[in-house]
């Protein structure tokens, strides 16, 4: 998934700063932070079973 797609879903916000040198950064929105929090148990589960496999 591309950052632009995450932006379309309202998960990240694109920020453009600078004058001579343009700096583009992305920041999680409240919705994105909420999703990240919800995915933490799945990440923990995946890490546990990845260790068993190795």
PDB file of N, H, CA, C and O in Angstrom:
ATOM      1  N   UNK A   1       0.843  -1.171   0.000  1.00  0.00           N
ATOM      2  CA  UNK A   1       0.000   0.000   0.000  1.00  0.00           C
ATOM      3  C   UNK A   1       0.894   1.242   0.000  1.00  0.00           C
ATOM      4  O   UNK A   1       1.906   1.283   0.699  1.00  0.00           O
ATOM      5  N   UNK A   2       0.524   2.230  -0.769  1.00  0.00           N
ATOM      6  H   UNK A   2      -0.298   2.196  -1.337  1.00  0.00           H
ATOM      7  CA  UNK A   2       1.292   3.469  -0.888  1.00  0.00           C
ATOM      8  C   UNK A   2       0.866   4.481   0.175  1.00  0.00           C
ATOM      9  O   UNK A   2      -0.254   4.438   0.685  1.00  0.00           O
ATOM     10  N   UNK A   3       1.788   5.391   0.494  1.00  0.00           N
ATOM     11  H   UNK A   3       2.697   5.426   0.079  1.00  0.00           H
ATOM     12  CA  UNK A   3       1.458   6.446   1.447  1.00  0.00           C
ATOM     13  C   UNK A   3       0.283   7.281   0.956  1.00  0.00           C
ATOM     14  O   UNK A   3      -0.544   7.717   1.758  1.00  0.00           O
ATOM     15  N   UNK A   4       0.201   7.508  -0.348  1.00  0.00           N
ATOM     16  H   UNK A   4       0.873   7.154  -0.999  1.00  0.00           H
ATOM     17  CA  UNK A   4      -0.914   8.294  -0.883  1.00  0.00           C
ATOM     18  C   UNK A   4      -2.247   7.589  -0.632  1.00  0.00           C
ATOM     19  O   UNK A   4      -3.261   8.241  -0.382  1.00  0.00           O
ATOM     20  N   UNK A   5      -2.243   6.264  -0.699  1.00  0.00           N
ATOM     21  H   UNK A   5      -1.420   5.734  -0.903  1.00  0.00           H
ATOM     22  CA  UNK A   5      -3.466   5.504  -0.430  1.00  0.00           C
ATOM     23  C   UNK A   5      -3.839   5.590   1.052  1.00  0.00           C
ATOM     24  O   UNK A   5      -5.014   5.708   1.399  1.00  0.00           O
ATOM     25  N   UNK A   6      -2.835   5.531   1.913  1.00  0.00           N
ATOM     26  H   UNK A   6      -1.880   5.435   1.631  1.00  0.00           H
ATOM     27  CA  UNK A   6      -3.107   5.670   3.344  1.00  0.00           C
ATOM     28  C   UNK A   6      -3.697   7.043   3.642  1.00  0.00           C
ATOM     29  O   UNK A   6      -4.545   7.189   4.521  1.00  0.00           O
ATOM     30  N   UNK A   7      -3.237   8.046   2.899  1.00  0.00           N
ATOM     31  H   UNK A   7      -2.548   7.928   2.184  1.00  0.00           H
ATOM     32  CA  UNK A   7      -3.785   9.389   3.029  1.00  0.00           C
ATOM     33  C   UNK A   7      -5.235   9.446   2.590  1.00  0.00           C
ATOM     34  O   UNK A   7      -6.050  10.123   3.217  1.00  0.00           O
ATOM     35  N   UNK A   8      -5.562   8.738   1.514  1.00  0.00           N
ATOM     36  H   UNK A   8      -4.899   8.189   1.005  1.00  0.00           H
ATOM     37  CA  UNK A   8      -6.938   8.705   1.025  1.00  0.00           C
ATOM     38  C   UNK A   8      -7.877   8.078   2.050  1.00  0.00           C
ATOM     39  O   UNK A   8      -9.047   8.449   2.142  1.00  0.00           O
ATOM     40  N   UNK A   9      -7.356   7.123   2.819  1.00  0.00           N
ATOM     41  H   UNK A   9      -6.405   6.821   2.745  1.00  0.00           H
ATOM     42  CA  UNK A   9      -8.160   6.478   3.863  1.00  0.00           C
ATOM     43  C   UNK A   9      -8.172   7.275   5.161  1.00  0.00           C
ATOM     44  O   UNK A   9      -8.843   6.898   6.121  1.00  0.00           O
ATOM     45  N   UNK A  10      -7.435   8.369   5.188  1.00  0.00           N
ATOM     46  H   UNK A  10      -6.890   8.676   4.408  1.00  0.00           H
ATOM     47  CA  UNK A  10      -7.407   9.207   6.386  1.00  0.00           C
ATOM     48  C   UNK A  10      -6.518   8.680   7.491  1.00  0.00           C
ATOM     49  O   UNK A  10      -6.689   9.043   8.655  1.00  0.00           O
ATOM     50  N   UNK A  11      -5.553   7.812   7.134  1.00  0.00           N
ATOM     51  H   UNK A  11      -5.413   7.518   6.189  1.00  0.00           H
ATOM     52  CA  UNK A  11      -4.674   7.221   8.133  1.00  0.00           C
ATOM     53  C   UNK A  11      -3.395   8.026   8.346  1.00  0.00           C
ATOM     54  O   UNK A  11      -2.818   8.009   9.433  1.00  0.00           O
ATOM     55  N   UNK A  12      -2.954   8.733   7.302  1.00  0.00           N
ATOM     56  H   UNK A  12      -3.423   8.747   6.419  1.00  0.00           H
ATOM     57  CA  UNK A  12      -1.772   9.584   7.419  1.00  0.00           C
ATOM     58  C   UNK A  12      -2.067  10.947   6.818  1.00  0.00           C
ATOM     59  O   UNK A  12      -2.966  11.108   5.993  1.00  0.00           O
ATOM     60  N   UNK A  13      -1.282  11.921   7.257  1.00  0.00           N
ATOM     61  H   UNK A  13      -0.552  11.789   7.928  1.00  0.00           H
ATOM     62  CA  UNK A  13      -1.405  13.277   6.738  1.00  0.00           C
ATOM     63  C   UNK A  13      -0.058  13.684   6.158  1.00  0.00           C
ATOM     64  O   UNK A  13       0.972  13.552   6.819  1.00  0.00           O
ATOM     65  N   UNK A  14      -0.067  14.172   4.940  1.00  0.00           N
ATOM     66  H   UNK A  14      -0.904  14.280   4.404  1.00  0.00           H
ATOM     67  CA  UNK A  14       1.153  14.609   4.271  1.00  0.00           C
ATOM     68  C   UNK A  14       1.438  16.051   4.651  1.00  0.00           C
ATOM     69  O   UNK A  14       0.556  16.908   4.599  1.00  0.00           O
ATOM     70  N   UNK A  15       2.702  16.313   5.040  1.00  0.00           N
ATOM     71  H   UNK A  15       3.419  15.617   5.082  1.00  0.00           H
ATOM     72  CA  UNK A  15       3.103  17.665   5.412  1.00  0.00           C
ATOM     73  C   UNK A  15       4.264  18.079   4.515  1.00  0.00           C
ATOM     74  O   UNK A  15       5.247  17.353   4.371  1.00  0.00           O
ATOM     75  N   UNK A  16       4.132  19.252   3.919  1.00  0.00           N
ATOM     76  H   UNK A  16       3.334  19.842   4.035  1.00  0.00           H
ATOM     77  CA  UNK A  16       5.178  19.788   3.060  1.00  0.00           C
ATOM     78  C   UNK A  16       5.704  21.068   3.703  1.00  0.00           C
ATOM     79  O   UNK A  16       4.942  21.999   3.968  1.00  0.00           O
ATOM     80  N   UNK A  17       7.017  21.104   3.953  1.00  0.00           N
ATOM     81  H   UNK A  17       7.636  20.348   3.738  1.00  0.00           H
ATOM     82  CA  UNK A  17       7.639  22.272   4.576  1.00  0.00           C
ATOM     83  C   UNK A  17       8.883  22.658   3.783  1.00  0.00           C
ATOM     84  O   UNK A  17       9.379  21.887   2.962  1.00  0.00           O
ATOM     85  N   UNK A  18       9.364  23.843   4.039  1.00  0.00           N
ATOM     86  H   UNK A  18       8.961  24.470   4.705  1.00  0.00           H
ATOM     87  CA  UNK A  18      10.588  24.312   3.408  1.00  0.00           C
ATOM     88  C   UNK A  18      10.303  25.291   2.287  1.00  0.00           C
ATOM     89  O   UNK A  18       9.199  25.342   1.745  1.00  0.00           O
ATOM     90  N   UNK A  19      11.307  26.053   1.959  1.00  0.00           N
ATOM     91  H   UNK A  19      12.204  26.012   2.399  1.00  0.00           H
ATOM     92  CA  UNK A  19      11.180  27.016   0.867  1.00  0.00           C
ATOM     93  C   UNK A  19      12.128  26.631  -0.265  1.00  0.00           C
ATOM     94  O   UNK A  19      11.682  26.292  -1.361  1.00  0.00           O
ATOM     95  N   UNK A  20      13.427  26.682  -0.007  1.00  0.00           N
ATOM     96  H   UNK A  20      13.789  26.958   0.884  1.00  0.00           H
ATOM     97  CA  UNK A  20      14.396  26.315  -1.033  1.00  0.00           C
ATOM     98  C   UNK A  20      14.435  24.805  -1.207  1.00  0.00           C
ATOM     99  O   UNK A  20      14.336  24.291  -2.321  1.00  0.00           O
ATOM    100  N   UNK A  21      14.580  24.114  -0.102  1.00  0.00           N
ATOM    101  H   UNK A  21      14.661  24.532   0.802  1.00  0.00           H
ATOM    102  CA  UNK A  21      14.557  22.652  -0.107  1.00  0.00           C
ATOM    103  C   UNK A  21      13.205  22.206   0.437  1.00  0.00           C
ATOM    104  O   UNK A  21      12.848  22.514   1.574  1.00  0.00           O
ATOM    105  N   UNK A  22      12.480  21.496  -0.367  1.00  0.00           N
ATOM    106  H   UNK A  22      12.770  21.246  -1.290  1.00  0.00           H
ATOM    107  CA  UNK A  22      11.154  21.018   0.046  1.00  0.00           C
ATOM    108  C   UNK A  22      11.315  19.734   0.851  1.00  0.00           C
ATOM    109  O   UNK A  22      12.007  18.806   0.432  1.00  0.00           O
ATOM    110  N   UNK A  23      10.675  19.694   1.997  1.00  0.00           N
ATOM    111  H   UNK A  23      10.112  20.448   2.338  1.00  0.00           H
ATOM    112  CA  UNK A  23      10.699  18.513   2.856  1.00  0.00           C
ATOM    113  C   UNK A  23       9.280  17.960   2.947  1.00  0.00           C
ATOM    114  O   UNK A  23       8.346  18.662   3.338  1.00  0.00           O
ATOM    115  N   UNK A  24       9.140  16.704   2.583  1.00  0.00           N
ATOM    116  H   UNK A  24       9.899  16.135   2.266  1.00  0.00           H
ATOM    117  CA  UNK A  24       7.834  16.050   2.643  1.00  0.00           C
ATOM    118  C   UNK A  24       7.888  15.012   3.754  1.00  0.00           C
ATOM    119  O   UNK A  24       8.776  14.159   3.777  1.00  0.00           O
ATOM    120  N   UNK A  25       6.951  15.087   4.656  1.00  0.00           N
ATOM    121  H   UNK A  25       6.230  15.780   4.637  1.00  0.00           H
ATOM    122  CA  UNK A  25       6.876  14.108   5.740  1.00  0.00           C
ATOM    123  C   UNK A  25       5.431  13.653   5.890  1.00  0.00           C
ATOM    124  O   UNK A  25       4.498  14.308   5.426  1.00  0.00           O
ATOM    125  N   UNK A  26       5.278  12.525   6.544  1.00  0.00           N
ATOM    126  H   UNK A  26       6.037  11.993   6.920  1.00  0.00           H
ATOM    127  CA  UNK A  26       3.946  11.967   6.783  1.00  0.00           C
ATOM    128  C   UNK A  26       3.784  11.735   8.264  1.00  0.00           C
ATOM    129  O   UNK A  26       4.730  11.355   8.954  1.00  0.00           O
ATOM    130  N   UNK A  27       2.584  11.965   8.748  1.00  0.00           N
ATOM    131  H   UNK A  27       1.815  12.274   8.187  1.00  0.00           H
ATOM    132  CA  UNK A  27       2.288  11.794  10.169  1.00  0.00           C
ATOM    133  C   UNK A  27       0.973  11.036  10.295  1.00  0.00           C
ATOM    134  O   UNK A  27       0.030  11.268   9.539  1.00  0.00           O
ATOM    135  N   UNK A  28       0.928  10.125  11.263  1.00  0.00           N
ATOM    136  H   UNK A  28       1.694   9.936  11.878  1.00  0.00           H
ATOM    137  CA  UNK A  28      -0.320   9.395  11.502  1.00  0.00           C
ATOM    138  C   UNK A  28      -1.397  10.357  11.994  1.00  0.00           C
ATOM    139  O   UNK A  28      -1.132  11.245  12.804  1.00  0.00           O
ATOM    140  N   UNK A  29      -2.602  10.168  11.497  1.00  0.00           N
ATOM    141  H   UNK A  29      -2.818   9.447  10.839  1.00  0.00           H
ATOM    142  CA  UNK A  29      -3.751  10.914  11.999  1.00  0.00           C
ATOM    143  C   UNK A  29      -4.266  10.197  13.240  1.00  0.00           C
ATOM    144  O   UNK A  29      -3.749   9.142  13.607  1.00  0.00           O
ATOM    145  N   UNK A  30      -5.266  10.755  13.878  1.00  0.00           N
ATOM    146  H   UNK A  30      -5.686  11.612  13.579  1.00  0.00           H
ATOM    147  CA  UNK A  30      -5.886  10.087  15.032  1.00  0.00           C
ATOM    148  C   UNK A  30      -6.413   8.715  14.610  1.00  0.00           C
ATOM    149  O   UNK A  30      -6.281   7.740  15.349  1.00  0.00           O
ATOM    150  N   UNK A  31      -7.000   8.648  13.443  1.00  0.00           N
ATOM    151  H   UNK A  31      -7.107   9.440  12.842  1.00  0.00           H
ATOM    152  CA  UNK A  31      -7.514   7.381  12.910  1.00  0.00           C
ATOM    153  C   UNK A  31      -6.373   6.385  12.699  1.00  0.00           C
ATOM    154  O   UNK A  31      -6.520   5.201  13.001  1.00  0.00           O
ATOM    155  N   UNK A  32      -5.245   6.857  12.185  1.00  0.00           N
ATOM    156  H   UNK A  32      -5.125   7.819  11.939  1.00  0.00           H
ATOM    157  CA  UNK A  32      -4.076   6.003  11.973  1.00  0.00           C
ATOM    158  C   UNK A  32      -3.484   5.502  13.280  1.00  0.00           C
ATOM    159  O   UNK A  32      -3.103   4.336  13.388  1.00  0.00           O
ATOM    160  N   UNK A  33      -3.406   6.380  14.272  1.00  0.00           N
ATOM    161  H   UNK A  33      -3.716   7.327  14.184  1.00  0.00           H
ATOM    162  CA  UNK A  33      -2.903   5.973  15.591  1.00  0.00           C
ATOM    163  C   UNK A  33      -3.825   4.939  16.224  1.00  0.00           C
ATOM    164  O   UNK A  33      -3.367   4.006  16.883  1.00  0.00           O
ATOM    165  N   UNK A  34      -5.122   5.113  16.019  1.00  0.00           N
ATOM    166  H   UNK A  34      -5.494   5.872  15.484  1.00  0.00           H
ATOM    167  CA  UNK A  34      -6.095   4.165  16.550  1.00  0.00           C
ATOM    168  C   UNK A  34      -5.921   2.791  15.892  1.00  0.00           C
ATOM    169  O   UNK A  34      -5.987   1.763  16.567  1.00  0.00           O
ATOM    170  N   UNK A  35      -5.700   2.780  14.590  1.00  0.00           N
ATOM    171  H   UNK A  35      -5.646   3.615  14.042  1.00  0.00           H
ATOM    172  CA  UNK A  35      -5.492   1.518  13.878  1.00  0.00           C
ATOM    173  C   UNK A  35      -4.194   0.856  14.328  1.00  0.00           C
ATOM    174  O   UNK A  35      -4.154  -0.357  14.532  1.00  0.00           O
ATOM    175  N   UNK A  36      -3.142   1.642  14.481  1.00  0.00           N
ATOM    176  H   UNK A  36      -3.174   2.627  14.314  1.00  0.00           H
ATOM    177  CA  UNK A  36      -1.864   1.088  14.934  1.00  0.00           C
ATOM    178  C   UNK A  36      -2.012   0.423  16.295  1.00  0.00           C
ATOM    179  O   UNK A  36      -1.456  -0.648  16.537  1.00  0.00           O
ATOM    180  N   UNK A  37      -2.757   1.060  17.169  1.00  0.00           N
ATOM    181  H   UNK A  37      -3.209   1.930  16.972  1.00  0.00           H
ATOM    182  CA  UNK A  37      -2.996   0.501  18.509  1.00  0.00           C
ATOM    183  C   UNK A  37      -3.780  -0.811  18.416  1.00  0.00           C
ATOM    184  O   UNK A  37      -3.500  -1.764  19.144  1.00  0.00           O
ATOM    185  N   UNK A  38      -4.755  -0.848  17.522  1.00  0.00           N
ATOM    186  H   UNK A  38      -4.982  -0.074  16.931  1.00  0.00           H
ATOM    187  CA  UNK A  38      -5.579  -2.046  17.357  1.00  0.00           C
ATOM    188  C   UNK A  38      -4.779  -3.208  16.764  1.00  0.00           C
ATOM    189  O   UNK A  38      -5.101  -4.369  17.016  1.00  0.00           O
ATOM    190  N   UNK A  39      -3.748  -2.909  15.986  1.00  0.00           N
ATOM    191  H   UNK A  39      -3.487  -1.965  15.781  1.00  0.00           H
ATOM    192  CA  UNK A  39      -2.950  -3.953  15.334  1.00  0.00           C
ATOM    193  C   UNK A  39      -1.833  -4.502  16.219  1.00  0.00           C
ATOM    194  O   UNK A  39      -1.213  -5.505  15.868  1.00  0.00           O
ATOM    195  N   UNK A  40      -1.568  -3.871  17.349  1.00  0.00           N
ATOM    196  H   UNK A  40      -2.072  -3.056  17.634  1.00  0.00           H
ATOM    197  CA  UNK A  40      -0.483  -4.312  18.231  1.00  0.00           C
ATOM    198  C   UNK A  40      -0.631  -5.766  18.685  1.00  0.00           C
ATOM    199  O   UNK A  40       0.366  -6.487  18.673  1.00  0.00           O
ATOM    200  N   UNK A  41      -1.820  -6.239  19.085  1.00  0.00           N
ATOM    201  H   UNK A  41      -2.630  -5.653  19.095  1.00  0.00           H
ATOM    202  CA  UNK A  41      -1.935  -7.655  19.474  1.00  0.00           C
ATOM    203  C   UNK A  41      -1.621  -8.612  18.318  1.00  0.00           C
ATOM    204  O   UNK A  41      -1.063  -9.687  18.540  1.00  0.00           O
ATOM    205  N   UNK A  42      -1.970  -8.233  17.106  1.00  0.00           N
ATOM    206  H   UNK A  42      -2.423  -7.360  16.925  1.00  0.00           H
ATOM    207  CA  UNK A  42      -1.674  -9.077  15.945  1.00  0.00           C
ATOM    208  C   UNK A  42      -0.165  -9.098  15.700  1.00  0.00           C
ATOM    209  O   UNK A  42       0.396 -10.145  15.376  1.00  0.00           O
ATOM    210  N   UNK A  43       0.484  -7.962  15.850  1.00  0.00           N
ATOM    211  H   UNK A  43       0.028  -7.112  16.113  1.00  0.00           H
ATOM    212  CA  UNK A  43       1.935  -7.900  15.688  1.00  0.00           C
ATOM    213  C   UNK A  43       2.630  -8.776  16.727  1.00  0.00           C
ATOM    214  O   UNK A  43       3.568  -9.505  16.407  1.00  0.00           O
ATOM    215  N   UNK A  44       2.168  -8.699  17.951  1.00  0.00           N
ATOM    216  H   UNK A  44       1.406  -8.107  18.210  1.00  0.00           H
ATOM    217  CA  UNK A  44       2.752  -9.510  19.027  1.00  0.00           C
ATOM    218  C   UNK A  44       2.573 -10.995  18.725  1.00  0.00           C
ATOM    219  O   UNK A  44       3.505 -11.780  18.906  1.00  0.00           O
ATOM    220  N   UNK A  45       1.392 -11.384  18.271  1.00  0.00           N
ATOM    221  H   UNK A  45       0.636 -10.747  18.125  1.00  0.00           H
ATOM    222  CA  UNK A  45       1.121 -12.769  17.909  1.00  0.00           C
ATOM    223  C   UNK A  45       2.055 -13.227  16.793  1.00  0.00           C
ATOM    224  O   UNK A  45       2.633 -14.311  16.873  1.00  0.00           O
ATOM    225  N   UNK A  46       2.204 -12.408  15.755  1.00  0.00           N
ATOM    226  H   UNK A  46       1.734 -11.528  15.690  1.00  0.00           H
ATOM    227  CA  UNK A  46       3.056 -12.751  14.614  1.00  0.00           C
ATOM    228  C   UNK A  46       4.512 -12.898  15.043  1.00  0.00           C
ATOM    229  O   UNK A  46       5.196 -13.815  14.589  1.00  0.00           O
ATOM    230  N   UNK A  47       4.993 -12.016  15.906  1.00  0.00           N
ATOM    231  H   UNK A  47       4.437 -11.271  16.275  1.00  0.00           H
ATOM    232  CA  UNK A  47       6.371 -12.106  16.386  1.00  0.00           C
ATOM    233  C   UNK A  47       6.590 -13.375  17.199  1.00  0.00           C
ATOM    234  O   UNK A  47       7.644 -14.004  17.108  1.00  0.00           O
ATOM    235  N   UNK A  48       5.607 -13.744  17.982  1.00  0.00           N
ATOM    236  H   UNK A  48       4.750 -13.233  18.057  1.00  0.00           H
ATOM    237  CA  UNK A  48       5.712 -14.957  18.797  1.00  0.00           C
ATOM    238  C   UNK A  48       5.853 -16.175  17.902  1.00  0.00           C
ATOM    239  O   UNK A  48       6.711 -17.020  18.154  1.00  0.00           O
ATOM    240  N   UNK A  49       5.037 -16.288  16.868  1.00  0.00           N
ATOM    241  H   UNK A  49       4.340 -15.601  16.663  1.00  0.00           H
ATOM    242  CA  UNK A  49       5.073 -17.461  16.014  1.00  0.00           C
ATOM    243  C   UNK A  49       6.226 -17.418  15.022  1.00  0.00           C
ATOM    244  O   UNK A  49       6.631 -18.463  14.513  1.00  0.00           O
ATOM    245  N   UNK A  50       6.756 -16.254  14.738  1.00  0.00           N
ATOM    246  H   UNK A  50       6.427 -15.405  15.151  1.00  0.00           H
ATOM    247  CA  UNK A  50       7.939 -16.158  13.892  1.00  0.00           C
ATOM    248  C   UNK A  50       9.141 -16.733  14.655  1.00  0.00           C
ATOM    249  O   UNK A  50       9.978 -17.416  14.066  1.00  0.00           O
ATOM    250  N   UNK A  51       9.226 -16.461  15.946  1.00  0.00           N
ATOM    251  H   UNK A  51       8.547 -15.906  16.425  1.00  0.00           H
ATOM    252  CA  UNK A  51      10.329 -16.977  16.773  1.00  0.00           C
ATOM    253  C   UNK A  51      10.278 -18.500  16.876  1.00  0.00           C
ATOM    254  O   UNK A  51      11.320 -19.155  16.887  1.00  0.00           O
ATOM    255  N   UNK A  52       9.089 -19.060  16.949  1.00  0.00           N
ATOM    256  H   UNK A  52       8.243 -18.528  16.940  1.00  0.00           H
ATOM    257  CA  UNK A  52       8.933 -20.504  17.043  1.00  0.00           C
ATOM    258  C   UNK A  52       9.400 -21.164  15.744  1.00  0.00           C
ATOM    259  O   UNK A  52      10.025 -22.224  15.770  1.00  0.00           O
ATOM    260  N   UNK A  53       9.096 -20.536  14.624  1.00  0.00           N
ATOM    261  H   UNK A  53       8.588 -19.675  14.603  1.00  0.00           H
ATOM    262  CA  UNK A  53       9.439 -21.077  13.305  1.00  0.00           C
ATOM    263  C   UNK A  53      10.950 -21.120  13.098  1.00  0.00           C
ATOM    264  O   UNK A  53      11.469 -22.048  12.476  1.00  0.00           O
ATOM    265  N   UNK A  54      11.653 -20.121  13.617  1.00  0.00           N
ATOM    266  H   UNK A  54      11.232 -19.368  14.122  1.00  0.00           H
ATOM    267  CA  UNK A  54      13.105 -20.027  13.416  1.00  0.00           C
ATOM    268  C   UNK A  54      13.844 -20.965  14.268  1.00  0.00           C
ATOM    269  O   UNK A  54      15.073 -21.008  14.218  1.00  0.00           O
TER     270      UNK A  54
END
